[in-house]
């Protein structure tokens, strides 16, 4: 019989939990979601935001937690929208991002996720994962959410991939797998 | 002899201190700048960011403080860039904001500042100030900073006004004056 490990995932986002549970169960780790509303700070680096949140959440729930912070960084836009991807998605949306990119030849972008693990009163550990790709000229595909329809890898947008297909290459998968290997070490 | 009141302004921004000192001295309040690097959280409302920062800063410096949070809210862009105005200014800049606004007929925008006063272990008080204006079709003027060249009030951009002229109508002046009246009450 396999002994299952257990960890609290501090997040308000159900979809992140489902995605993470799917990935971590293969590594014998189960998750409980706690929506404790930890403060997300303003910072250019996802690591900084995840570390602040994980410390706060671990102190608040008084047990070890993981948090996730993710974003898309567009090279021609100096990394915009980066840590503010969720805010930019619901204010500007993909059509306006494409408008900003209209005359840009450099279409390189990175989608990144940082998982941060923290025990109460201990220093946190971060696990980054990323995918390199490019920004399309139009929205393509119906799967996923957020920037998925305008971010392509090998000529297929994340929204043109099934969940399983996306999960095999995703930034969050990479970050979670790094975390799981370290956690099970 | 007038008795001067004194308060700590928690900010990393020298220009904000100079501007505030100029306004508050007329109300017999002097300032000391402390750059304590309080955490700025991600939130849609400036009030929330200022309150979190002021509580933290008051606890950190162990005396009453004020903090300021400001931003420009463009109606056609669902309030973007709002609390992330500084980040958007150094990643996208004014030219790209104008590109986003190219075909927008609704050019209304609000420039807002929130001053938050907090004593250690007490609940903070906030003082908002705002200017209503519109987004121009091109950059105009050389004074000021940030979004000043693309935000106009009565057909003059903030960057076409002298500092004195801007100070008589500014969002930060309004917020600071409200604070001063309350502080001297």
Interface residues (C-beta under 8 A of the other chain):
Chain A: X39 X40 X41 X42 X44 X49 X52 X77 X78 X79 X80 X82 X83 X84 X87 X88 X90 X91 X92 X96 X99 X100 X102
Chain B: X39 X40 X41 X42 X44 X49 X52 X77 X78 X79 X80 X82 X83 X84 X87 X88 X90 X91 X92 X96 X99 X100 X102
